[in-house]
Amino acid sequence: MTPILIPTPLRAYTGKQDTVQVAGATIGEALADLTAKFGDLRAHLFTGDGKLRSFVNVYVNDEDIRYLQKEATPLKAGDTISIVPSVAGGSASAEAAADTAGAAAPARSAELTPDDIKRYSRHLILPEVGIDGQQKLKAASVLCIGAGGLGSPAALYLAAAGVGRLGIVDFDAVDVSNLQRQILHGTADVGRSKLQSAKDRLLAINPELEVDTYETALTSKNALDLFKDYDVILDGTDNFPTRYLVNDACVLLGKPNAYGSIFRFEGQASVFAVPGGPCYRCLYPEPPPPGLVPSCAEGGVLGVLPGVIGTIQATEAIKLILGTGQPLVGRLLLYDAFNMKFRELKLRRDPECPVCGDHPTVKALIDYDQFCGVAPAAPGAIAETTVAELKARIDRGDRLFILDVREPNEFQICRIAGSTLIPLGELPRRLSELPQGADAPEIVVHCKMGGRSAKAVRTLTENGFTRVQNLKGGILEWIDKVDPTQSKY
Amino acid sequence: MIYIQQGTSVQLSARATATIRRHGAAAYPYECCGALIGRQADGFVEIVEATELENVTEEGPRRRFRVSPTDYRQSEARARELGAELLGFYHSHPDHPAQPSQYDLDHAWPNFSYVIVAVANGEAGDLRSWRLRPDRSAFDEESIA
């Protein structure tokens, strides 16, 4: 059996499956088996006389079958078939893989002590590491941006592996909700600075490690100064302005960026800004609009996921320092924990890239909050109420319709008594469930912290609802100030 | 023949609309193209982001566009990174109405929104959205909210 990856528009015909197992010794047979299983696919993949449509690209692993033996291309164990839509037809062009040259050259040198020889013996007997490699690690420095989900496993393994100097940039304190994934920190560390907690933990693993901590937000003003003394930058950020900032600073300084990102059950990793290779902007030239991507607090994340992605980042940092192996340059690794799948996309440097292209237009760091459109909401843009006012009105017996726009699993954890749940994504088609008319009660909308409910208030206002208020601070503030008997999350 | 399909409506963010119009005007007299990313639930499509893509057609960009498989795969990856979905593609019709052509129909994928912006003399005008019928016989227009 061979897996076929189904693209988004065709998943409606495969019962929403993104991968289907098919039988066949060739591509032709595999596609025949696919359309035998899912008949509705046939019209979209084949013309009336049974030929593969010109705008359907079929890949075996990373090769377009047009450049192999077309539908007669034989399949072997371990192959993966991908159907990749060519929107508006035409033929595929083979893209050049990015140049994978360029190891980070450690600036310092360091002799190994007898203790080092014992500690790193399992490295030393690897011919690809050996004494030389271990000395490179000892002489090297890595800067971790963030001591959170990704930074935790990355820093732990880098410290254990014998990297000589680790820098960490963070300004948060440890919260109990971090502990589900941020394994640098323990229950006893709740309330402490993440940097102090991280430093203690890293030195417990490796007392020879030099740890530099920077209790500051990374900004356009301090990034270049912070980065310049490190060999590799490890991006463990959780927001887009900082991600673009890290990328641009790495390109400007010529420092490799071991990148990772996580969301719910899925993660991505790559190495950016190696000279000749692509950067984050080649992949994603524009930031997403504010509000599209839920924060970790709103979207959730599987605790073990950053463990996988963060250790991949650490692996790449170590390989860059050693100058060995095949770095994840020009490749984007996609990891799906839910279905336990790894996939890989080829990336190439964009000659038109504003930062790393042939004629760069970004030659200094810019205002990344502005670039990402993250600006504080205009005051008074939507009507707001406070939890204290809401409580007083409930106690007075005012007629109110309390609308909760969170997800059902959040509603299970805590709720305001008498509220009605309609998740934000379902709101536009469930407007009829809301009270309407001249004598309808006022609607008070809330979510976890106030972000999603503000969007909901706008949606309602645009749809003609006039008496709508957003609950400032959401249910978290409600629990803090009104009903501390409920659990926060 | 073309009618508005019951229950299918597209909400385009102001930012996505601005991107499509600007891209269409900038590419004039050639066709531009890009990916549409956002969320959907039964019969309701919310497009939050429009991402400009390169038109790699080899048949003359005055009347044709094509998105490369690499860009397609990156668009799906982008949607994943955002925890969203790839919902379709937009393109421009220079000096031509915002209605799909036979060529558009021949090359269309199901379950995607195809947003077309008409660009006349370099100015973006009419913007409409279309969806292929499951039997590939025609496009249905989607109402834009």
Interface residues (C-beta under 8 A of the other chain):
Chain A: P7 T8 P9 L10 R11 A12 Y13 D40 A43 H44 F55 N57 Y59 D64 V84 P85 S86 V87 A88 G89 G90 S91 A92 S93 E95 S261 F263 R264 E266 Q268 L283 Y284 P285 E286 P288 P289 G291 L292 V293 P294 G299 L332 L334 L345 K346 L347 R348 G373 G425 E426 P428 R429
Chain B: Q11 S13 R15 A16 C33 I37 G38 R39 A41 D42 G43 F44 E46 V48 E49 T51 E52 V56 T57 E58 E59 R64 F65 R66 V67 S68 P69 T70 Y72 R73 Q74 E76 A77 R78 A79 R80 E81 L82 G83 A84 E85 L86 F89 H91 Y103 D104 D106 H107 W109 P110 N111 F112 P134 D135 R136 A145
